[in-house]
Amino acid sequence: METRPMKITRSTKAADAIMLSDNVVMIFRKHNLYCPGCKGLGEDTIEKIAVCNGMDVQEFLDELNGSLE
């Protein structure tokens, strides 16, 4: 039986999101976000990353979750 990956939410930590799929890393890179090398990787949420980088939080979430399908 195939299990569906966890859904990424506003409060998901970047480290947890990145562990879900290599596709998530590609989305981060597409937006010039180099979170895998950042000190805040284990603490920063998806929402904080989006807001601090002037991105629409919901659009970023949709893109990240779309990469899991």
mmCIF file as gemmi writes it, N, C-alpha and C atoms, coordinates in Angstrom:
data_model
loop_
_atom_site.group_PDB
_atom_site.id
_atom_site.type_symbol
_atom_site.label_atom_id
_atom_site.label_alt_id
_atom_site.label_comp_id
_atom_site.label_asym_id
_atom_site.label_entity_id
_atom_site.label_seq_id
_atom_site.pdbx_PDB_ins_code
_atom_site.Cartn_x
_atom_site.Cartn_y
_atom_site.Cartn_z
_atom_site.occupancy
_atom_site.B_iso_or_equiv
_atom_site.pdbx_formal_charge
_atom_site.auth_seq_id
_atom_site.auth_asym_id
_atom_site.pdbx_PDB_model_num
ATOM 1 N N . MET Axp A 1 ? 0.841 -1.182 0 1 0 ? 1 A 1
ATOM 2 C CA . MET Axp A 1 ? 0 0 0 1 0 ? 1 A 1
ATOM 3 C C . MET Axp A 1 ? 0.889 1.249 0 1 0 ? 1 A 1
ATOM 4 N N . GLU Axp A 2 ? 0.591 2.173 -0.879 1 0 ? 2 A 1
ATOM 5 C CA . GLU Axp A 2 ? 1.359 3.413 -1.001 1 0 ? 2 A 1
ATOM 6 C C . GLU Axp A 2 ? 0.824 4.455 -0.027 1 0 ? 2 A 1
ATOM 7 N N . THR Axp A 3 ? 1.743 5.124 0.689 1 0 ? 3 A 1
ATOM 8 C CA . THR Axp A 3 ? 1.316 6.178 1.601 1 0 ? 3 A 1
ATOM 9 C C . THR Axp A 3 ? 1.568 7.529 0.962 1 0 ? 3 A 1
ATOM 10 N N . ARG Axp A 4 ? 0.67 8.448 1.204 1 0 ? 4 A 1
ATOM 11 C CA . ARG Axp A 4 ? 0.788 9.8 0.659 1 0 ? 4 A 1
ATOM 12 C C . ARG Axp A 4 ? 1.695 10.616 1.579 1 0 ? 4 A 1
ATOM 13 N N . PRO Axp A 5 ? 2.592 11.408 1.002 1 0 ? 5 A 1
ATOM 14 C CA . PRO Axp A 5 ? 3.482 12.222 1.823 1 0 ? 5 A 1
ATOM 15 C C . PRO Axp A 5 ? 2.714 13.254 2.651 1 0 ? 5 A 1
ATOM 16 N N . MET Axp A 6 ? 3.339 13.649 3.733 1 0 ? 6 A 1
ATOM 17 C CA . MET Axp A 6 ? 2.777 14.676 4.594 1 0 ? 6 A 1
ATOM 18 C C . MET Axp A 6 ? 2.536 15.955 3.793 1 0 ? 6 A 1
ATOM 19 N N . LYS Axp A 7 ? 1.511 16.699 4.164 1 0 ? 7 A 1
ATOM 20 C CA . LYS Axp A 7 ? 1.257 17.991 3.529 1 0 ? 7 A 1
ATOM 21 C C . LYS Axp A 7 ? 2.088 19.056 4.231 1 0 ? 7 A 1
ATOM 22 N N . ILE Axp A 8 ? 2.675 19.928 3.465 1 0 ? 8 A 1
ATOM 23 C CA . ILE Axp A 8 ? 3.456 21.032 4.005 1 0 ? 8 A 1
ATOM 24 C C . ILE Axp A 8 ? 2.495 22.158 4.369 1 0 ? 8 A 1
ATOM 25 N N . THR Axp A 9 ? 2.648 22.691 5.586 1 0 ? 9 A 1
ATOM 26 C CA . THR Axp A 9 ? 1.788 23.77 6.076 1 0 ? 9 A 1
ATOM 27 C C . THR Axp A 9 ? 2.647 24.986 6.386 1 0 ? 9 A 1
ATOM 28 N N . ARG Axp A 10 ? 1.992 26.07 6.764 1 0 ? 10 A 1
ATOM 29 C CA . ARG Axp A 10 ? 2.692 27.305 7.136 1 0 ? 10 A 1
ATOM 30 C C . ARG Axp A 10 ? 3.687 27.065 8.272 1 0 ? 10 A 1
ATOM 31 N N . SER Axp A 11 ? 3.333 26.176 9.18 1 0 ? 11 A 1
ATOM 32 C CA . SER Axp A 11 ? 4.165 25.947 10.36 1 0 ? 11 A 1
ATOM 33 C C . SER Axp A 11 ? 5.182 24.821 10.197 1 0 ? 11 A 1
ATOM 34 N N . THR Axp A 12 ? 5.216 24.203 9.018 1 0 ? 12 A 1
ATOM 35 C CA . THR Axp A 12 ? 6.211 23.153 8.764 1 0 ? 12 A 1
ATOM 36 C C . THR Axp A 12 ? 7.604 23.77 8.783 1 0 ? 12 A 1
ATOM 37 N N . LYS Axp A 13 ? 8.506 23.144 9.496 1 0 ? 13 A 1
ATOM 38 C CA . LYS Axp A 13 ? 9.901 23.602 9.519 1 0 ? 13 A 1
ATOM 39 C C . LYS Axp A 13 ? 10.537 23.283 8.174 1 0 ? 13 A 1
ATOM 40 N N . ALA Axp A 14 ? 11.413 24.162 7.722 1 0 ? 14 A 1
ATOM 41 C CA . ALA Axp A 14 ? 12.074 23.977 6.432 1 0 ? 14 A 1
ATOM 42 C C . ALA Axp A 14 ? 12.786 22.633 6.369 1 0 ? 14 A 1
ATOM 43 N N . ALA Axp A 15 ? 13.454 22.242 7.437 1 0 ? 15 A 1
ATOM 44 C CA . ALA Axp A 15 ? 14.177 20.968 7.457 1 0 ? 15 A 1
ATOM 45 C C . ALA Axp A 15 ? 13.234 19.795 7.231 1 0 ? 15 A 1
ATOM 46 N N . ASP Axp A 16 ? 12.046 19.846 7.832 1 0 ? 16 A 1
ATOM 47 C CA . ASP Axp A 16 ? 11.069 18.775 7.666 1 0 ? 16 A 1
ATOM 48 C C . ASP Axp A 16 ? 10.544 18.729 6.238 1 0 ? 16 A 1
ATOM 49 N N . ALA Axp A 17 ? 10.304 19.89 5.65 1 0 ? 17 A 1
ATOM 50 C CA . ALA Axp A 17 ? 9.815 19.95 4.272 1 0 ? 17 A 1
ATOM 51 C C . ALA Axp A 17 ? 10.854 19.388 3.304 1 0 ? 17 A 1
ATOM 52 N N . ILE Axp A 18 ? 12.094 19.75 3.506 1 0 ? 18 A 1
ATOM 53 C CA . ILE Axp A 18 ? 13.168 19.312 2.61 1 0 ? 18 A 1
ATOM 54 C C . ILE Axp A 18 ? 13.352 17.8 2.67 1 0 ? 18 A 1
ATOM 55 N N . MET Axp A 19 ? 13.123 17.215 3.826 1 0 ? 19 A 1
ATOM 56 C CA . MET Axp A 19 ? 13.285 15.764 3.968 1 0 ? 19 A 1
ATOM 57 C C . MET Axp A 19 ? 12.196 14.979 3.235 1 0 ? 19 A 1
ATOM 58 N N . LEU Axp A 20 ? 11.112 15.64 2.867 1 0 ? 20 A 1
ATOM 59 C CA . LEU Axp A 20 ? 10.011 14.947 2.202 1 0 ? 20 A 1
ATOM 60 C C . LEU Axp A 20 ? 10.329 14.551 0.771 1 0 ? 20 A 1
ATOM 61 N N . SER Axp A 21 ? 11.093 15.39 0.062 1 0 ? 21 A 1
ATOM 62 C CA . SER Axp A 21 ? 11.323 15.122 -1.355 1 0 ? 21 A 1
ATOM 63 C C . SER Axp A 21 ? 12.434 16.008 -1.91 1 0 ? 21 A 1
ATOM 64 N N . ASP Axp A 22 ? 13.182 15.456 -2.848 1 0 ? 22 A 1
ATOM 65 C CA . ASP Axp A 22 ? 14.177 16.264 -3.561 1 0 ? 22 A 1
ATOM 66 C C . ASP Axp A 22 ? 13.497 17.374 -4.349 1 0 ? 22 A 1
ATOM 67 N N . ASN Axp A 23 ? 12.237 17.164 -4.719 1 0 ? 23 A 1
ATOM 68 C CA . ASN Axp A 23 ? 11.494 18.183 -5.465 1 0 ? 23 A 1
ATOM 69 C C . ASN Axp A 23 ? 11.321 19.452 -4.64 1 0 ? 23 A 1
ATOM 70 N N . VAL Axp A 24 ? 11.198 19.299 -3.326 1 0 ? 24 A 1
ATOM 71 C CA . VAL Axp A 24 ? 11.057 20.463 -2.445 1 0 ? 24 A 1
ATOM 72 C C . VAL Axp A 24 ? 12.33 21.302 -2.511 1 0 ? 24 A 1
ATOM 73 N N . VAL Axp A 25 ? 13.465 20.637 -2.496 1 0 ? 25 A 1
ATOM 74 C CA . VAL Axp A 25 ? 14.746 21.342 -2.604 1 0 ? 25 A 1
ATOM 75 C C . VAL Axp A 25 ? 14.811 22.115 -3.913 1 0 ? 25 A 1
ATOM 76 N N . MET Axp A 26 ? 14.321 21.516 -4.988 1 0 ? 26 A 1
ATOM 77 C CA . MET Axp A 26 ? 14.33 22.193 -6.289 1 0 ? 26 A 1
ATOM 78 C C . MET Axp A 26 ? 13.459 23.451 -6.267 1 0 ? 26 A 1
ATOM 79 N N . ILE Axp A 27 ? 12.331 23.412 -5.554 1 0 ? 27 A 1
ATOM 80 C CA . ILE Axp A 27 ? 11.463 24.589 -5.442 1 0 ? 27 A 1
ATOM 81 C C . ILE Axp A 27 ? 12.182 25.689 -4.659 1 0 ? 27 A 1
ATOM 82 N N . PHE Axp A 28 ? 12.835 25.314 -3.58 1 0 ? 28 A 1
ATOM 83 C CA . PHE Axp A 28 ? 13.609 26.298 -2.808 1 0 ? 28 A 1
ATOM 84 C C . PHE Axp A 28 ? 14.652 26.962 -3.709 1 0 ? 28 A 1
ATOM 85 N N . ARG Axp A 29 ? 15.384 26.163 -4.457 1 0 ? 29 A 1
ATOM 86 C CA . ARG Axp A 29 ? 16.431 26.703 -5.339 1 0 ? 29 A 1
ATOM 87 C C . ARG Axp A 29 ? 15.839 27.591 -6.43 1 0 ? 29 A 1
ATOM 88 N N . LYS Axp A 30 ? 14.683 27.196 -6.952 1 0 ? 30 A 1
ATOM 89 C CA . LYS Axp A 30 ? 14.013 27.989 -7.994 1 0 ? 30 A 1
ATOM 90 C C . LYS Axp A 30 ? 13.775 29.419 -7.514 1 0 ? 30 A 1
ATOM 91 N N . HIS Axp A 31 ? 13.507 29.566 -6.224 1 0 ? 31 A 1
ATOM 92 C CA . HIS Axp A 31 ? 13.231 30.879 -5.633 1 0 ? 31 A 1
ATOM 93 C C . HIS Axp A 31 ? 14.477 31.496 -4.987 1 0 ? 31 A 1
ATOM 94 N N . ASN Axp A 32 ? 15.636 30.945 -5.341 1 0 ? 32 A 1
ATOM 95 C CA . ASN Axp A 32 ? 16.921 31.417 -4.789 1 0 ? 32 A 1
ATOM 96 C C . ASN Axp A 32 ? 16.956 31.356 -3.271 1 0 ? 32 A 1
ATOM 97 N N . LEU Axp A 33 ? 16.343 30.32 -2.726 1 0 ? 33 A 1
ATOM 98 C CA . LEU Axp A 33 ? 16.363 30.076 -1.289 1 0 ? 33 A 1
ATOM 99 C C . LEU Axp A 33 ? 17.317 28.914 -1.041 1 0 ? 33 A 1
ATOM 100 N N . TYR Axp A 34 ? 18.38 29.183 -0.374 1 0 ? 34 A 1
ATOM 101 C CA . TYR Axp A 34 ? 19.384 28.147 -0.149 1 0 ? 34 A 1
ATOM 102 C C . TYR Axp A 34 ? 19.311 27.658 1.288 1 0 ? 34 A 1
ATOM 103 N N . CYS Axp A 35 ? 18.102 27.294 1.696 1 0 ? 35 A 1
ATOM 104 C CA . CYS Axp A 35 ? 17.829 26.87 3.069 1 0 ? 35 A 1
ATOM 105 C C . CYS Axp A 35 ? 18.647 25.656 3.508 1 0 ? 35 A 1
ATOM 106 N N . PRO Axp A 36 ? 18.94 24.705 2.627 1 0 ? 36 A 1
ATOM 107 C CA . PRO Axp A 36 ? 19.723 23.559 3.092 1 0 ? 36 A 1
ATOM 108 C C . PRO Axp A 36 ? 21.078 23.964 3.686 1 0 ? 36 A 1
ATOM 109 N N . GLY Axp A 37 ? 21.606 25.111 3.328 1 0 ? 37 A 1
ATOM 110 C CA . GLY Axp A 37 ? 22.875 25.564 3.865 1 0 ? 37 A 1
ATOM 111 C C . GLY Axp A 37 ? 22.744 26.653 4.922 1 0 ? 37 A 1
ATOM 112 N N . CYS Axp A 38 ? 21.521 26.931 5.329 1 0 ? 38 A 1
ATOM 113 C CA . CYS Axp A 38 ? 21.257 28.042 6.264 1 0 ? 38 A 1
ATOM 114 C C . CYS Axp A 38 ? 21.279 27.565 7.714 1 0 ? 38 A 1
ATOM 115 N N . LYS Axp A 39 ? 21.747 28.425 8.609 1 0 ? 39 A 1
ATOM 116 C CA . LYS Axp A 39 ? 21.766 28.109 10.047 1 0 ? 39 A 1
ATOM 117 C C . LYS Axp A 39 ? 20.367 27.911 10.611 1 0 ? 39 A 1
ATOM 118 N N . GLY Axp A 40 ? 19.381 28.608 10.06 1 0 ? 40 A 1
ATOM 119 C CA . GLY Axp A 40 ? 18.011 28.551 10.58 1 0 ? 40 A 1
ATOM 120 C C . GLY Axp A 40 ? 17.192 27.401 10.034 1 0 ? 40 A 1
ATOM 121 N N . LEU Axp A 41 ? 17.808 26.502 9.306 1 0 ? 41 A 1
ATOM 122 C CA . LEU Axp A 41 ? 17.08 25.42 8.647 1 0 ? 41 A 1
ATOM 123 C C . LEU Axp A 41 ? 16.161 24.659 9.597 1 0 ? 41 A 1
ATOM 124 N N . GLY Axp A 42 ? 16.635 24.332 10.771 1 0 ? 42 A 1
ATOM 125 C CA . GLY Axp A 42 ? 15.841 23.551 11.708 1 0 ? 42 A 1
ATOM 126 C C . GLY Axp A 42 ? 14.805 24.347 12.464 1 0 ? 42 A 1
ATOM 127 N N . GLU Axp A 43 ? 14.866 25.661 12.383 1 0 ? 43 A 1
ATOM 128 C CA . GLU Axp A 43 ? 13.961 26.511 13.16 1 0 ? 43 A 1
ATOM 129 C C . GLU Axp A 43 ? 12.959 27.277 12.315 1 0 ? 43 A 1
ATOM 130 N N . ASP Axp A 44 ? 13.35 27.688 11.121 1 0 ? 44 A 1
ATOM 131 C CA . ASP Axp A 44 ? 12.485 28.529 10.294 1 0 ? 44 A 1
ATOM 132 C C . ASP Axp A 44 ? 11.324 27.745 9.701 1 0 ? 44 A 1
ATOM 133 N N . THR Axp A 45 ? 10.144 28.346 9.761 1 0 ? 45 A 1
ATOM 134 C CA . THR Axp A 45 ? 8.958 27.737 9.164 1 0 ? 45 A 1
ATOM 135 C C . THR Axp A 45 ? 8.834 28.193 7.708 1 0 ? 45 A 1
ATOM 136 N N . ILE Axp A 46 ? 7.999 27.489 6.983 1 0 ? 46 A 1
ATOM 137 C CA . ILE Axp A 46 ? 7.73 27.862 5.594 1 0 ? 46 A 1
ATOM 138 C C . ILE Axp A 46 ? 7.154 29.273 5.54 1 0 ? 46 A 1
ATOM 139 N N . GLU Axp A 47 ? 6.27 29.589 6.471 1 0 ? 47 A 1
ATOM 140 C CA . GLU Axp A 47 ? 5.678 30.927 6.5 1 0 ? 47 A 1
ATOM 141 C C . GLU Axp A 47 ? 6.75 32.001 6.713 1 0 ? 47 A 1
ATOM 142 N N . LYS Axp A 48 ? 7.632 31.8 7.671 1 0 ? 48 A 1
ATOM 143 C CA . LYS Axp A 48 ? 8.682 32.779 7.958 1 0 ? 48 A 1
ATOM 144 C C . LYS Axp A 48 ? 9.597 32.97 6.75 1 0 ? 48 A 1
ATOM 145 N N . ILE Axp A 49 ? 9.947 31.89 6.108 1 0 ? 49 A 1
ATOM 146 C CA . ILE Axp A 49 ? 10.812 31.968 4.929 1 0 ? 49 A 1
ATOM 147 C C . ILE Axp A 49 ? 10.135 32.77 3.823 1 0 ? 49 A 1
ATOM 148 N N . ALA Axp A 50 ? 8.857 32.475 3.575 1 0 ? 50 A 1
ATOM 149 C CA . ALA Axp A 50 ? 8.126 33.182 2.527 1 0 ? 50 A 1
ATOM 150 C C . ALA Axp A 50 ? 8.01 34.673 2.841 1 0 ? 50 A 1
ATOM 151 N N . VAL Axp A 51 ? 7.592 35 4.05 1 0 ? 51 A 1
ATOM 152 C CA . VAL Axp A 51 ? 7.402 36.392 4.447 1 0 ? 51 A 1
ATOM 153 C C . VAL Axp A 51 ? 8.725 37.158 4.382 1 0 ? 51 A 1
ATOM 154 N N . CYS Axp A 52 ? 9.782 36.572 4.917 1 0 ? 52 A 1
ATOM 155 C CA . CYS Axp A 52 ? 11.087 37.247 4.943 1 0 ? 52 A 1
ATOM 156 C C . CYS Axp A 52 ? 11.687 37.444 3.555 1 0 ? 52 A 1
ATOM 157 N N . ASN Axp A 53 ? 11.162 36.69 2.579 1 0 ? 53 A 1
ATOM 158 C CA . ASN Axp A 53 ? 11.672 36.806 1.221 1 0 ? 53 A 1
ATOM 159 C C . ASN Axp A 53 ? 10.665 37.446 0.275 1 0 ? 53 A 1
ATOM 160 N N . GLY Axp A 54 ? 9.637 38.093 0.852 1 0 ? 54 A 1
ATOM 161 C CA . GLY Axp A 54 ? 8.664 38.836 0.053 1 0 ? 54 A 1
ATOM 162 C C . GLY Axp A 54 ? 7.802 37.978 -0.856 1 0 ? 54 A 1
ATOM 163 N N . MET Axp A 55 ? 7.566 36.736 -0.447 1 0 ? 55 A 1
ATOM 164 C CA . MET Axp A 55 ? 6.775 35.813 -1.259 1 0 ? 55 A 1
ATOM 165 C C . MET Axp A 55 ? 5.362 35.692 -0.7 1 0 ? 55 A 1
ATOM 166 N N . ASP Axp A 56 ? 4.424 35.333 -1.551 1 0 ? 56 A 1
ATOM 167 C CA . ASP Axp A 56 ? 3.068 35.031 -1.114 1 0 ? 56 A 1
ATOM 168 C C . ASP Axp A 56 ? 3.106 33.652 -0.453 1 0 ? 56 A 1
ATOM 169 N N . VAL Axp A 57 ? 2.722 33.59 0.811 1 0 ? 57 A 1
ATOM 170 C CA . VAL Axp A 57 ? 2.828 32.345 1.573 1 0 ? 57 A 1
ATOM 171 C C . VAL Axp A 57 ? 2.002 31.233 0.94 1 0 ? 57 A 1
ATOM 172 N N . GLN Axp A 58 ? 0.762 31.518 0.579 1 0 ? 58 A 1
ATOM 173 C CA . GLN Axp A 58 ? -0.111 30.481 0.028 1 0 ? 58 A 1
ATOM 174 C C . GLN Axp A 58 ? 0.405 29.978 -1.318 1 0 ? 58 A 1
ATOM 175 N N . GLU Axp A 59 ? 0.882 30.865 -2.158 1 0 ? 59 A 1
ATOM 176 C CA . GLU Axp A 59 ? 1.421 30.433 -3.455 1 0 ? 59 A 1
ATOM 177 C C . GLU Axp A 59 ? 2.642 29.536 -3.261 1 0 ? 59 A 1
ATOM 178 N N . PHE Axp A 60 ? 3.509 29.892 -2.318 1 0 ? 60 A 1
ATOM 179 C CA . PHE Axp A 60 ? 4.689 29.086 -2.028 1 0 ? 60 A 1
ATOM 180 C C . PHE Axp A 60 ? 4.27 27.709 -1.499 1 0 ? 60 A 1
ATOM 181 N N . LEU Axp A 61 ? 3.295 27.687 -0.596 1 0 ? 61 A 1
ATOM 182 C CA . LEU Axp A 61 ? 2.795 26.415 -0.075 1 0 ? 61 A 1
ATOM 183 C C . LEU Axp A 61 ? 2.205 25.552 -1.182 1 0 ? 61 A 1
ATOM 184 N N . ASP Axp A 62 ? 1.42 26.16 -2.041 1 0 ? 62 A 1
ATOM 185 C CA . ASP Axp A 62 ? 0.812 25.414 -3.148 1 0 ? 62 A 1
ATOM 186 C C . ASP Axp A 62 ? 1.889 24.803 -4.043 1 0 ? 62 A 1
ATOM 187 N N . GLU Axp A 63 ? 2.921 25.577 -4.309 1 0 ? 63 A 1
ATOM 188 C CA . GLU Axp A 63 ? 3.999 25.084 -5.16 1 0 ? 63 A 1
ATOM 189 C C . GLU Axp A 63 ? 4.756 23.932 -4.479 1 0 ? 63 A 1
ATOM 190 N N . LEU Axp A 64 ? 5.038 24.103 -3.194 1 0 ? 64 A 1
ATOM 191 C CA . LEU Axp A 64 ? 5.746 23.052 -2.464 1 0 ? 64 A 1
ATOM 192 C C . LEU Axp A 64 ? 4.914 21.769 -2.403 1 0 ? 64 A 1
ATOM 193 N N . ASN Axp A 65 ? 3.638 21.911 -2.057 1 0 ? 65 A 1
ATOM 194 C CA . ASN Axp A 65 ? 2.777 20.716 -1.97 1 0 ? 65 A 1
ATOM 195 C C . ASN Axp A 65 ? 2.568 20.083 -3.34 1 0 ? 65 A 1
ATOM 196 N N . GLY Axp A 66 ? 2.513 20.902 -4.377 1 0 ? 66 A 1
ATOM 197 C CA . GLY Axp A 66 ? 2.392 20.362 -5.727 1 0 ? 66 A 1
ATOM 198 C C . GLY Axp A 66 ? 3.595 19.516 -6.113 1 0 ? 66 A 1
ATOM 199 N N . SER Axp A 67 ? 4.738 19.847 -5.55 1 0 ? 67 A 1
ATOM 200 C CA . SER Axp A 67 ? 5.964 19.093 -5.878 1 0 ? 67 A 1
ATOM 201 C C . SER Axp A 67 ? 5.965 17.722 -5.207 1 0 ? 67 A 1
ATOM 202 N N . LEU Axp A 68 ? 5.088 17.515 -4.258 1 0 ? 68 A 1
ATOM 203 C CA . LEU Axp A 68 ? 5.008 16.224 -3.57 1 0 ? 68 A 1
ATOM 204 C C . LEU Axp A 68 ? 4.132 15.224 -4.291 1 0 ? 68 A 1
ATOM 205 N N . GLU Axp A 69 ? 3.345 15.684 -5.224 1 0 ? 69 A 1
ATOM 206 C CA . GLU Axp A 69 ? 2.388 14.792 -5.911 1 0 ? 69 A 1
ATOM 207 C C . GLU Axp A 69 ? 3.061 13.957 -6.959 1 0 ? 69 A 1
